Amino acid sequence: MRVRIRCWASVTWLVAFLAVLTVALAPAAGALAAEGSDDVYRLTIVRLNCDDEAEAFSDEVELWVDGAFVDRRNNMDGGDWWDINRTYDFQNSIEVVIRENDGWIIGTRIVPSAEANQGLKVSHLPGYHGSAYYYRLTYHVTGPI
C-alpha cells in the first residue's frame, strides 16, 4: 500500500512538472500569430523630394517597388519633387528602390509592417555619384487592412 502511494505521488509530481515546463517553453499565441501572419498592410508612397541632384544637369529618376519598375520622372533638379501617391499592399515588408535611369541606385528603403499606423515617415537618401545628392522619400503604412 505504501509503495502504491509513493508511486502515485511520483507520477503526480512528474505530470505537474511537465505541465509547468510545457507552459514555460511554449511560445505565446500572439508570437505564433505574428510569425505566420496573413495580415495585409498598405504602403502609400506620397512624394519624392530632390534636395540636390546627382548628375551635372538633371536626374532621371525611376521608382521600383519589390523589384518591379513602376514609373519614371525626368529632369529632377534640386528643389524639385515628384508627387507619386501610389499604394501597394504587402504582408511583412516591401522594398522601395529609387534609381537613376543609368541603373545606379540613389537609395533603398525596406519598409516593415511594424511601421503601420505611425503617420508620415521620411526616409533620407543622401549619397555621392560624381556630385553629392540628397533625396527624401515620404510615405506611410496603414493596416492591417
MDAnalysis code that builds the backbone (N, CA, C; Angstrom):
import MDAnalysis as mda
import numpy as np

u = mda.Universe.empty(435, n_residues=145, atom_resindex=np.repeat(np.arange(145), 3), trajectory=True)
u.add_TopologyAttr("name", ["N", "CA", "C"] * 145)
u.add_TopologyAttr("resid", np.arange(1, 146))
u.add_TopologyAttr("resname", ["MET", "ARG", "VAL", "ARG", "ILE", "ARG", "CYS", "TRP", "ALA", "SER", "VAL", "THR", "TRP", "LEU", "VAL", "ALA", "PHE", "LEU", "ALA", "VAL", "LEU", "THR", "VAL", "ALA", "LEU", "ALA", "PRO", "ALA", "ALA", "GLY", "ALA", "LEU", "ALA", "ALA", "GLU", "GLY", "SER", "ASP", "ASP", "VAL", "TYR", "ARG", "LEU", "THR", "ILE", "VAL", "ARG", "LEU", "ASN", "CYS", "ASP", "ASP", "GLU", "ALA", "GLU", "ALA", "PHE", "SER", "ASP", "GLU", "VAL", "GLU", "LEU", "TRP", "VAL", "ASP", "GLY", "ALA", "PHE", "VAL", "ASP", "ARG", "ARG", "ASN", "ASN", "MET", "ASP", "GLY", "GLY", "ASP", "TRP", "TRP", "ASP", "ILE", "ASN", "ARG", "THR", "TYR", "ASP", "PHE", "GLN", "ASN", "SER", "ILE", "GLU", "VAL", "VAL", "ILE", "ARG", "GLU", "ASN", "ASP", "GLY", "TRP", "ILE", "ILE", "GLY", "THR", "ARG", "ILE", "VAL", "PRO", "SER", "ALA", "GLU", "ALA", "ASN", "GLN", "GLY", "LEU", "LYS", "VAL", "SER", "HIS", "LEU", "PRO", "GLY", "TYR", "HIS", "GLY", "SER", "ALA", "TYR", "TYR", "TYR", "ARG", "LEU", "THR", "TYR", "HIS", "VAL", "THR", "GLY", "PRO", "ILE"])
u.atoms.positions = np.array([
    [0.818, -1.178, 0.000],
    [0.000, 0.000, 0.000],
    [0.868, 1.250, 0.000],
    [1.916, 1.233, 0.832],
    [2.790, 2.376, 0.938],
    [3.563, 2.593, -0.367],
    [3.910, 1.544, -1.073],
    [4.624, 1.628, -2.345],
    [3.725, 2.275, -3.395],
    [2.422, 1.915, -3.413],
    [1.487, 2.498, -4.375],
    [1.342, 4.006, -4.146],
    [1.291, 4.454, -2.921],
    [1.137, 5.876, -2.618],
    [2.368, 6.643, -3.082],
    [3.572, 6.127, -2.828],
    [4.791, 6.791, -3.268],
    [4.863, 6.836, -4.792],
    [4.482, 5.764, -5.431],
    [4.492, 5.698, -6.889],
    [3.503, 6.725, -7.453],
    [2.304, 6.772, -6.877],
    [1.279, 7.717, -7.312],
    [1.753, 9.162, -7.102],
    [2.418, 9.435, -5.975],
    [2.932, 10.771, -5.687],
    [4.021, 11.149, -6.698],
    [4.870, 10.222, -7.061],
    [5.920, 10.497, -8.046],
    [5.321, 10.817, -9.406],
    [4.308, 10.057, -9.801],
    [3.637, 10.298, -11.078],
    [2.972, 11.671, -11.064],
    [2.338, 12.037, -9.950],
    [1.678, 13.341, -9.834],
    [2.697, 14.465, -9.979],
    [3.842, 14.333, -9.293],
    [4.882, 15.356, -9.405],
    [5.434, 15.437, -10.822],
    [5.610, 14.315, -11.466],
    [6.116, 14.295, -12.835],
    [5.145, 14.986, -13.790],
    [3.867, 14.707, -13.667],
    [2.845, 15.341, -14.515],
    [2.815, 16.852, -14.267],
    [2.871, 17.252, -12.998],
    [2.865, 18.679, -12.671],
    [4.103, 19.368, -13.250],
    [5.267, 18.729, -13.132],
    [6.497, 19.298, -13.662],
    [6.421, 19.453, -15.179],
    [5.940, 18.444, -15.872],
    [5.819, 18.510, -17.334],
    [4.817, 19.585, -17.764],
    [3.741, 19.746, -17.005],
    [2.753, 20.782, -17.327],
    [3.377, 22.169, -17.202],
    [4.120, 22.404, -16.128],
    [4.776, 23.701, -15.934],
    [5.824, 23.923, -17.013],
    [6.596, 22.918, -17.348],
    [7.628, 23.026, -18.366],
    [7.013, 23.329, -19.729],
    [5.907, 22.685, -20.055],
    [5.225, 22.917, -21.330],
    [4.741, 24.349, -21.440],
    [4.151, 24.870, -20.384],
    [3.659, 26.251, -20.397],
    [4.820, 27.227, -20.505],
    [5.904, 26.956, -19.797],
    [7.045, 27.874, -19.800],
    [7.755, 27.899, -21.147],
    [7.831, 26.778, -21.831],
    [8.573, 26.699, -23.088],
    [7.720, 26.976, -24.320],
    [6.428, 26.919, -24.217],
    [5.552, 27.150, -25.368],
    [5.544, 28.638, -25.719],
    [5.650, 28.976, -27.020],
    [5.577, 30.389, -27.394],
    [4.175, 30.931, -27.175],
    [4.115, 32.211, -26.915],
    [2.816, 32.851, -26.711],
    [1.997, 32.760, -27.991],
    [0.691, 32.699, -27.853],
    [-0.192, 32.610, -29.020],
    [-0.002, 33.802, -29.941],
    [0.229, 34.982, -29.398],
    [0.445, 36.184, -30.206],
    [1.716, 36.097, -31.026],
    [2.757, 35.463, -30.463],
    [4.004, 35.323, -31.193],
    [3.818, 34.403, -32.390],
    [3.077, 33.337, -32.222],
    [2.809, 32.454, -33.341],
    [1.999, 33.159, -34.415],
    [1.038, 33.944, -34.021],
    [0.207, 34.654, -34.981],
    [1.036, 35.672, -35.753],
    [1.984, 36.331, -35.093],
    [2.797, 37.347, -35.762],
    [3.739, 36.718, -36.778],
    [4.307, 35.552, -36.441],
    [5.254, 34.909, -37.345],
    [4.593, 34.465, -38.637],
    [3.471, 33.824, -38.569],
    [2.810, 33.304, -39.744],
    [1.615, 34.138, -40.144],
    [1.679, 35.407, -39.860],
    [0.540, 36.288, -40.069],
    [0.193, 36.440, -41.540],
    [-1.087, 36.424, -41.814],
    [-1.582, 36.686, -43.160],
    [-2.109, 38.107, -43.267],
    [-1.815, 38.941, -42.270],
    [-2.281, 40.326, -42.285],
    [-1.705, 41.054, -43.485],
    [-2.510, 41.920, -44.067],
    [-2.092, 42.713, -45.220],
    [-1.998, 44.168, -44.790],
    [-0.917, 44.819, -45.182],
    [-0.665, 46.219, -44.876],
    [-0.617, 46.996, -46.183],
    [-0.780, 48.297, -46.085],
    [-0.786, 49.137, -47.286],
    [0.260, 50.247, -47.157],
    [1.191, 50.242, -48.106],
    [2.192, 51.298, -48.216],
    [1.670, 52.340, -49.191],
    [1.695, 53.588, -48.783],
    [1.388, 54.691, -49.690],
    [2.646, 55.530, -49.838],
    [3.177, 55.561, -51.056],
    [4.328, 56.406, -51.344],
    [3.765, 57.764, -51.736],
    [4.048, 58.755, -50.932],
    [3.455, 60.071, -51.109],
    [4.264, 60.918, -52.083],
    [5.566, 61.047, -51.816],
    [6.347, 62.018, -52.593],
    [7.826, 61.674, -52.524],
    [8.539, 62.107, -53.550],
    [9.995, 62.049, -53.570],
    [10.497, 63.467, -53.796],
    [11.268, 63.971, -52.843],
    [11.858, 65.309, -52.960],
    [13.314, 65.184, -53.378],
    [13.722, 66.029, -54.312],
    [15.127, 66.125, -54.703],
    [15.666, 67.414, -54.107],
    [16.489, 67.298, -53.086],
    [17.103, 68.481, -52.490],
    [18.380, 68.862, -53.221],
    [19.029, 67.872, -53.834],
    [20.234, 68.126, -54.623],
    [20.411, 66.958, -55.580],
    [20.508, 67.253, -56.878],
    [20.617, 66.188, -57.878],
    [22.021, 65.596, -57.901],
    [22.130, 64.412, -58.489],
    [23.401, 63.693, -58.525],
    [24.222, 64.047, -59.754],
    [23.567, 64.185, -60.876],
    [24.289, 64.417, -62.122],
    [24.455, 65.917, -62.368],
    [25.350, 66.246, -63.269],
    [25.682, 67.650, -63.525],
    [24.465, 68.457, -63.996],
    [23.560, 67.847, -64.722],
    [22.392, 68.573, -65.202],
    [21.184, 68.160, -64.382],
    [20.415, 67.218, -64.844],
    [19.219, 66.757, -64.128],
    [19.273, 65.253, -63.969],
    [18.551, 64.755, -62.958],
    [18.442, 63.308, -62.751],
    [17.180, 62.800, -63.441],
    [17.272, 61.592, -63.955],
    [16.116, 60.878, -64.494],
    [15.856, 59.737, -63.522],
    [14.870, 59.907, -62.674],
    [14.661, 59.051, -61.515],
    [13.612, 57.985, -61.821],
    [13.907, 56.750, -61.404],
    [12.969, 55.634, -61.560],
    [12.543, 55.130, -60.193],
    [11.297, 54.723, -60.104],
    [10.745, 54.116, -58.895],
    [10.544, 52.633, -59.142],
    [11.093, 51.812, -58.251],
    [10.948, 50.359, -58.298],
    [10.355, 49.910, -56.958],
    [9.359, 49.041, -56.990],
    [8.758, 48.516, -55.769],
    [8.770, 46.995, -55.849],
    [9.390, 46.392, -54.858],
    [9.558, 44.933, -54.795],
    [10.085, 44.349, -56.107],
    [11.094, 45.010, -56.673],
    [11.762, 44.511, -57.867],
    [11.082, 44.822, -59.177],
    [9.936, 45.494, -59.150],
    [9.209, 45.814, -60.381],
    [9.278, 47.307, -60.675],
    [9.561, 47.632, -61.930],
    [9.582, 49.027, -62.349],
    [8.168, 49.591, -62.270],
    [8.043, 50.804, -61.696],
    [6.729, 51.432, -61.535],
    [6.575, 52.631, -62.462],
    [7.510, 53.583, -62.374],
    [7.362, 54.819, -63.138],
    [8.689, 55.569, -63.140],
    [8.747, 56.629, -63.955],
    [9.955, 57.434, -64.084],
    [9.574, 58.910, -64.067],
    [10.477, 59.707, -63.538],
    [10.318, 61.168, -63.588],
    [11.620, 61.748, -64.115],
    [11.545, 62.505, -65.194],
    [12.728, 63.108, -65.807],
    [12.960, 64.512, -65.264],
    [14.168, 64.984, -65.457],
    [14.562, 66.356, -65.132],
    [14.346, 66.726, -63.664],
    [14.789, 65.874, -62.766],
    [14.734, 66.190, -61.330],
    [15.979, 66.985, -60.968],
    [15.756, 68.181, -60.469],
    [16.827, 69.062, -60.014],
    [16.605, 69.381, -58.549],
    [17.616, 69.935, -57.900],
    [17.472, 70.359, -56.515],
    [16.288, 71.296, -56.348],
    [15.416, 70.989, -55.403],
    [14.209, 71.777, -55.176],
    [12.975, 71.203, -55.838],
    [13.148, 70.219, -56.725],
    [12.002, 69.574, -57.385],
    [11.434, 68.472, -56.509],
    [10.186, 68.098, -56.761],
    [9.574, 66.966, -56.083],
    [8.674, 66.240, -57.059],
    [8.388, 65.006, -56.710],
    [7.551, 64.141, -57.532],
    [6.425, 63.641, -56.641],
    [5.203, 64.110, -56.892],
    [4.036, 63.617, -56.153],
    [3.657, 62.254, -56.717],
    [3.986, 61.202, -56.003],
    [3.805, 59.838, -56.508],
    [2.399, 59.326, -56.184],
    [1.993, 59.390, -54.923],
    [0.648, 58.980, -54.485],
    [0.191, 57.644, -55.060],
    [0.959, 56.618, -54.788],
    [0.625, 55.249, -55.204],
    [0.616, 54.347, -53.978],
    [-0.242, 53.333, -54.018],
    [-0.334, 52.411, -52.888],
    [0.033, 50.996, -53.324],
    [0.564, 50.254, -52.356],
    [0.997, 48.877, -52.588],
    [0.660, 48.057, -51.356],
    [0.010, 46.929, -51.551],
    [-0.308, 46.030, -50.447],
    [0.846, 45.046, -50.261],
    [1.106, 44.706, -48.998],
    [2.188, 43.771, -48.689],
    [1.889, 43.099, -47.358],
    [2.682, 42.076, -47.012],
    [2.466, 41.387, -45.749],
    [3.518, 41.724, -44.713],
    [4.740, 41.308, -44.870],
    [5.758, 41.510, -43.835],
    [6.606, 42.756, -44.076],
    [7.080, 42.916, -45.285],
    [7.875, 44.088, -45.645],
    [7.799, 44.277, -47.152],
    [8.188, 45.473, -47.578],
    [8.184, 45.795, -49.006],
    [9.396, 46.683, -49.271],
    [10.031, 46.491, -50.421],
    [11.238, 47.239, -50.749],
    [10.936, 48.326, -51.783],
    [11.391, 49.529, -51.491],
    [11.263, 50.660, -52.408],
    [12.676, 51.060, -52.819],
    [12.913, 51.124, -54.133],
    [14.228, 51.492, -54.647],
    [14.059, 52.696, -55.572],
    [14.906, 53.692, -55.365],
    [14.966, 54.855, -56.241],
    [16.269, 54.738, -57.022],
    [16.162, 54.747, -58.357],
    [17.340, 54.595, -59.216],
    [17.442, 55.767, -60.182],
    [18.634, 55.996, -60.643],
    [18.861, 56.860, -61.789],
    [18.646, 55.955, -62.995],
    [18.172, 56.487, -64.103],
    [17.885, 55.606, -65.234],
    [19.141, 55.002, -65.850],
    [20.328, 55.443, -65.413],
    [21.580, 54.807, -65.829],
    [21.745, 53.444, -65.161],
    [20.943, 53.170, -64.133],
    [20.986, 51.878, -63.464],
    [21.533, 51.914, -62.052],
    [22.217, 52.983, -61.660],
    [22.768, 53.014, -60.301],
    [21.682, 53.438, -59.313],
    [21.834, 52.978, -58.087],
    [20.803, 53.167, -57.063],
    [21.034, 54.459, -56.291],
    [20.012, 55.298, -56.262],
    [20.034, 56.519, -55.453],
    [19.799, 56.163, -53.991],
    [18.835, 55.277, -53.746],
    [18.551, 54.866, -52.374],
    [17.555, 53.728, -52.319],
    [17.602, 53.004, -51.232],
    [16.719, 51.862, -50.995],
    [16.112, 51.992, -49.613],
    [14.863, 51.597, -49.492],
    [14.182, 51.575, -48.192],
    [13.343, 50.308, -48.120],
    [13.630, 49.469, -47.126],
    [12.782, 48.305, -46.854],
    [11.817, 48.732, -45.764],
    [10.542, 48.745, -46.107],
    [9.504, 49.226, -45.200],
    [8.863, 48.014, -44.523],
    [8.988, 47.904, -43.192],
    [8.393, 46.772, -42.479],
    [6.943, 47.063, -42.079],
    [6.178, 46.016, -41.870],
    [4.795, 46.172, -41.407],
    [4.746, 46.803, -40.017],
    [5.841, 46.743, -39.281],
    [5.897, 47.341, -37.936],
    [5.728, 48.859, -37.972],
    [5.865, 49.484, -39.135],
    [5.696, 50.929, -39.255],
    [4.237, 51.331, -39.483],
    [3.336, 50.362, -39.413],
    [1.926, 50.649, -39.672],
    [1.353, 51.617, -38.649],
    [0.511, 52.503, -39.142],
    [-0.279, 53.426, -38.319],
    [0.575, 54.370, -37.471],
    [1.734, 54.747, -37.979],
    [2.619, 55.683, -37.273],
    [2.695, 57.041, -37.966],
    [1.843, 57.278, -38.943],
    [1.839, 58.561, -39.643],
    [2.887, 58.618, -40.736],
    [3.105, 59.829, -41.243],
    [4.078, 60.025, -42.324],
    [5.495, 59.727, -41.849],
    [6.243, 59.057, -42.705],
    [7.655, 58.753, -42.457],
    [8.460, 59.378, -43.583],
    [9.661, 59.806, -43.269],
    [10.561, 60.359, -44.277],
    [11.862, 59.574, -44.224],
    [12.212, 58.975, -45.359],
    [13.475, 58.256, -45.470],
    [14.454, 59.154, -46.223],
    [15.586, 59.454, -45.597],
    [16.599, 60.331, -46.187],
    [17.547, 59.490, -47.034],
    [17.795, 59.948, -48.263],
    [18.618, 59.204, -49.210],
    [19.771, 60.081, -49.702],
    [20.787, 60.280, -48.865],
    [21.952, 61.061, -49.299],
    [22.973, 60.151, -49.980],
    [23.825, 60.738, -50.794],
    [24.862, 59.935, -51.415],
    [25.796, 60.757, -52.266],
    [26.637, 60.051, -53.023],
    [27.605, 60.717, -53.890],
    [27.731, 59.896, -55.163],
    [27.569, 60.567, -56.294],
    [27.748, 59.923, -57.603],
    [28.233, 61.007, -58.560],
    [29.491, 61.348, -58.469],
    [30.031, 62.432, -59.275],
    [29.829, 63.775, -58.587],
    [28.680, 63.945, -57.977],
    [28.406, 65.115, -57.136],
    [27.518, 64.617, -55.999],
    [27.507, 65.352, -54.923],
    [26.664, 64.935, -53.791],
    [25.200, 65.052, -54.205],
    [24.374, 64.166, -53.713],
    [22.944, 64.261, -53.957],
    [22.207, 64.015, -52.659],
    [20.951, 64.446, -52.631],
    [20.147, 64.241, -51.431],
    [18.678, 64.179, -51.837],
    [18.060, 63.035, -51.549],
    [16.639, 62.824, -51.824],
    [15.920, 62.486, -50.523],
    [14.627, 62.747, -50.491],
    [13.777, 62.376, -49.348],
    [12.535, 61.665, -49.882],
    [12.291, 60.463, -49.364],
    [11.127, 59.668, -49.728],
    [10.109, 59.754, -48.589],
    [8.907, 60.255, -48.894],
    [7.851, 60.388, -47.886],
    [6.781, 59.329, -48.142],
    [6.398, 58.607, -47.082],
    [5.442, 57.508, -47.217],
    [4.712, 57.289, -45.907],
    [3.683, 56.466, -45.942],
    [3.055, 55.994, -44.704],
    [2.510, 54.594, -44.931],
    [2.346, 53.876, -43.811],
    [1.860, 52.490, -43.844],
    [0.617, 52.403, -42.982],
    [-0.415, 51.761, -43.490],
    [-1.631, 51.508, -42.724],
    [-1.893, 50.009, -42.677],
    [-2.638, 49.619, -41.672],
    [-3.006, 48.218, -41.597],
    [-2.951, 47.689, -40.186],
    [-3.325, 46.454, -40.062],
    [-3.753, 45.585, -41.161],
    [-5.085, 46.060, -41.755],
    [-5.199, 45.814, -43.069],
    [-6.404, 46.241, -43.770],
    [-7.346, 45.069, -43.990],
])
